[in-house]
Amino acid sequence: MGTYVIRRSLQAIPLLIGISIVIFLMLQMTPGGPLASSEAGGGRATAERTERLREEFGLDDPLPVQYVNWAGGIVTGDWGTSYNTGRPVLGTILDRLPTTLLLTGLAFVIALAIALPVGILAATRQYSVFDYVSSGVSFVGVAIPSFWFGLMLLYLFSFRLGWLPSSGLEDLRMQHVGPAALWDRASHLIMPVAVLSLIATAQLTRYVRGSMLEVLHEDYVRTARGSGLPERSVIVRHAFRNAAIPVVTIAVLMVPELFLGAVITESIFAISGMGRLFIESADLRDYPVLLGILTIAAVLVVLANLLADLLYGLLDPRISYG
Amino acid sequence: MASPALGAGADAATEIVLQTPARSLWSDAWRQFRRHRLALAGLGVLVLLTAAVVLGPLILGTDPQAIDFGAKDEGPSLAHPAGTDELGRDQLVRLLVGGRLTLAVASAAVLVSIVVGVLVGALAGYAGGFVDNALMRLVDVFYSLPSLFIVILLVTLLGAGFATIVIAIAVFSWMNTARLVRASYLSLKEKEYIEAARTIGVGDFRIALRHILPNALTPVIVSATLGIATAILIESALSFLGLGFQPPQASWGAMLNQSQTAVINQGHWWRGFFPGAMIFVTVLSVNYVGDGLRDALDPRKEER
């Protein structure tokens, strides 16, 4: 197992290098390359200034040299400076990252908190009304465009009922203290988290149900029932522990999806997280910031894949790695 | 009293079995598909929707860009079943015309992704060895790329247009097809009928194209169908973020984007409700059809 962990982790390195090359080349291949479009769009830079900037950012070096310089910087913590603000890229991103992580984390917890009990209950009562309703709702949930869901929530709870604020993460008009501050924060988070977790919850519920149904027909579950164990113990200790193995894998893989999906949520609710930073930077052709965000997102995807693989082996003793 | 009835039943059963004519894969699949009521309903909705989107604007005869300040910001009524916007443009005809864009982009993106996926998968599966390894690592890399971000990036940097949006979506949806096709090629190329073809001197290219490909495409059908739903959602998300189709062109996602202030600040719910509902109904129908196809084409599933 130990060697497997090391070997599998080492496999992630060439993958990351491959990804970083694809990302780097993709940005280079845009018409005119870096600077060209942003200068033309702004219309304020003289040829002289463009020349100076090209030199400053090393854009006249051959591509492999540029790549090695950039990748080396990423590893050593020097992520370059933003073309737009002149601030270090790493700091700019780290300012925005906590907001996005908060949304991702809350959405993940909510998705699990709903999907696990609902999925298990639906499976143990297959073909019951509860099963039909929850399965129907989760099938429908997968097809709902999250931005539409968000817009309709905003109409209902902000415009019509006036219960929840429509944008941002805190009340900018007044400073709240104590419980009021807590409610202020919570009221700003309810709708964004609901929108972000919608699809994940629906998908996860379907997986939990399917996985439980498969396990419930196994012989050892019948044996456990036959030996007179209470139903609750059969479901939780015998069935669910085995059904959970594929569910854990899927759940881990959902984290990067939620993280990426936050870009839409942040846009609907005007929350300045990393997703909005990405769109703003794309608009301004701020390549160093774009590369930085893509790197973080790619690392997250690779890490989630790695973790899912490792957990699968760790949780399922039937899988051995020679 | 029970036994004659049983005997008659058994006779009838034998007769039915004997009289069953040989069925092709497709007629068999269609029989299976028809049993899946929701899939059948989904197919019906999709056919109606496509007809409405293609023919509707011609029948209504309304110009989607016709401005009428006398009828601006009106809720749903008989004259304007989906209401009007701040310029008094009829939203129903805009929905239908926008649907053409959304459906065309999704179909084109799926088509491109199938072509790329089949090419890569067939090459990897048929050639094997180093080529297979290299191509599958490429698939791994594309699976690990943060797709939504890169789609946003491609569309912003290359400029939003029909072709750009199609390519940006297709770039991240060919991998599943490639894996499926590769797996089919790996198992099919060892089959006896391929060996037979080779013995009588059929060339590699012809074997890969004429003898393996038709049999490798069945699993692709389901993934392509579900791919349409994903493509619709991606296009809508892009347009909703204001990065997709630009005015005066308006896909459903773009209509949602333009409706934001009207819905949130003025309460004109119809501006956002209808475009979103169109996306939702389409995606739901496509998913049901995909589900039905999966059941119908699954060879492991026994006849009930």
Interface residues (C-beta under 8 A of the other chain):
Chain A: P14 L15 G18 I19 V22 I23 M26 L27 T30 P31 S37 F139 V140 V142 A143 I144 P145 F147 W148 F149 L151 M152 L154 Y155 S158 F159 R160 S166 P256 L260 G261 V263 I264 S267 I268 F278 I279 A282 D283 R285 L290 I293 L294 A297 A298 L300 V301 V302 N305
Chain B: R137 D140 V141 F142 S144 L145 P146 S147 L148 F149 I150 I152 L153 L154 T156 L157 L158 A229 L233 S236 A237 F240 L241 L243 G253 L256 S259 Q260 V263 I264 N265 G267 W269 G272 F273 P275 G276 A277 I279 F280 V283 L284 N287
